[in-house]
Amino acid sequence: MTELTHWINGQHVKGTSGRFQDVYNPATGEVIGQVPLASQDELNAAIADAEKAQVAWAATNPQRRARVMMKFGDLINEHMDELAELVSKEHGKTLPDGRGDVQRGLEVVEVCMGAPAMMKGEFMGDAGPGIDLYSMRQPLGVVAGITPFNFPAMIPLWKMAPALVSGNAMILKPSERCPSTSLRLAELLKEAGLPDGVLQVVNGDKEVVDGILDNETIQGVGFVGSTPIAQYIYGRAATNGKRAQCFGGAKNHMIIMPDADLDKAADALVGAGFGAAGERCMAISVAVPVGKETADRLIEKLVPRIEALKVGPYTGGNDVDYGPVITPQSKARINGLVTSGVEQGAELVIDGREFSLQGYENGFFVGPSLFDNVTEEMDIYKEEIFGPVLSTVRKDTYEEALDLIMKNQYGNGTAIYTADGDTARDFAAKVNVGMVGINFPIPVPLSYFTFGGWKKSAFGDLNQYGPDALRFYTKTKTVTARWFSGIKEGAALNFKALD
Ligand code: NAD
C-alpha cells in the first residue's frame, strides 16, 4: 500500500495532519493507497507559496506560458498509456476509456497552446480628442480547482490548463478517491517548465474545500461534482466575494422518434448508458421512445445488446465493456435504487443486482439493469443513479417527450434520434439543456467550444474550457488614456460624454 502525498512547490510532500483516506482498486476491492487529507495549516501554507509564485508567472509573457502547454501536451502524449493505467487502476474504467479520459483533457491543453490569441484585449483609438480606450485581461491571482472522481485526468486538465496559461496559480484539490493522476500530471507540468509553486496539488476532503472557500487569497473557484455540493460551493464562494463556476449532476434523456434508425439508437443508448459503468455526467440514463411501437421495438433491440455486455476489470483486455463502480457504498446505493424501482412499480427487464465476477468477488461490480415503464414520480427517475442502469419512460408524442425533459431539474446533456430535420431543429431550439446531441448520444463539445449544463447542472455564468474558461480565469481592466497637447484646460467637474 502506498502513502500518497501532496504536490507543493514542485515536490511531493508527505501529509502532516495525521488524517488519511483509503484509495481502492475498485476491481479487486483492495486498498492500494492512503491519501493524506490536508489540514488548514498545510492548505494555507500552500496558498501563501502559490501567491508568491504567481507574481513572476503572471509577468511571464503569454507566449512563453503557452510554450509550457506545448511541452506539457507532448509529455501527456508520451505518457498516455501510463496515465490511462493510473486512471483505470483507481477509477475502474477500461483502459481504452482511461485513454479517452486523458485524451479529452489533452485536447483542452491543445487549445490552451493558442491562449494568447484568445487573451488579447480591445482597443479604440481616438475615442475622444487625444483619448484612447483599451481593455486588457489580467489573471485573477490564485484560484482553486475542485474535481470529482469520475474523470481523474480530464477534469483536472480542464481546470489547470486554462487557469495556468492565463497567468494564475492554482490550488488543485482532486477527488480523494482518485488522486494519483493529478499528482502525476503535476510532475509532468514541472518537466514542461512550469515554475514551482504555480500548481499546488493539495489532497483532502470537505475540510480543505471549506478552507479554500474561506481563504481570502483565493480569487476564483472552479468546481465539478454533484449538485448539492456544487450549489453549496457556489453559495459559499460567492458570499466570500469569489468568482465561482460550479458544475453539478445530471439526468440525461434521449428521445427516440418513430422514424429513428432503431439499431443505431439502441447502440448509442448502450454505449452512453453503460460506458464507464454509467459514471459519466453525460451518460444517457433515460430513454424516451415516442409511441408504443417504437418503445416495444427499442426494448427488443436493447435486451440482447445489454445481455451481451462484458463487465470486468481494466486488466481484462479489449473484451471488457465496462468496469466496477467506485466504492462499495456506491454499489449498495445503485442496487438499492434498482430495488426501489421494482417496489415503486417499474418493470425490471434486466436485473444487474446479483452480478458477481469469478476471481473478483470483492470488486465493486454492478451488472447492467434495464427498466421499462418508468414514471416521473419514481426515485429511479428523480435521482441521479450514476451507475449502469437505463430507465425507459414511454411517451405518446414528441411534445410530451420534450416536456418531460423541460420539467426535469437537471439540464446537462440530452439527445434526439430522428430522421426528420424539422423535429431535430425544433428540439435543439427549444430544449432547456446546455448540450444537445442530434443522432449523437454523448454531445461533449470539442475543446474549442465550451462545456456546461443548464438548470441544476451548473451554477455560475461561464462554461468550462474554450473561450469561456479564459474569461473565467481573467478579469477585465479598461483604461481611458488621454495625452494632452496644446493649451491645457482646467479641471472638468461634470460627468459627461467624451466629445
Ligand atoms: P462529489 O460532489 O461527491 O465530490 C466532488 C468534489 O467535492 C470532491 O473533490 C470532493 O472531495 C468534494 N466534496 C465532497 N463532499 C463535499 C462537501 N460536503 N463539502 C465540500 N466538498 C465536498 O462528486 P463525485 O461523486 O466525486 O462525482 C460525481 C458527480 O459529479 C456526479 O453527480 C456527476 O454528475 C458530477 N459530474 C458533473 C460534471 C459536469 O461537468 N457537470 C462532470 C463530471 C461529474
Residues whose N, C-alpha, C, O or C-beta is under 5 A from the ligand:
A	BS01	NAD	I146 T147 P148 F149 N150 K173 P174 S175 E176 G204 D205 K206 V209 V224 G225 S226 T227 I229 F247 G248 G249 A250 C281 S457
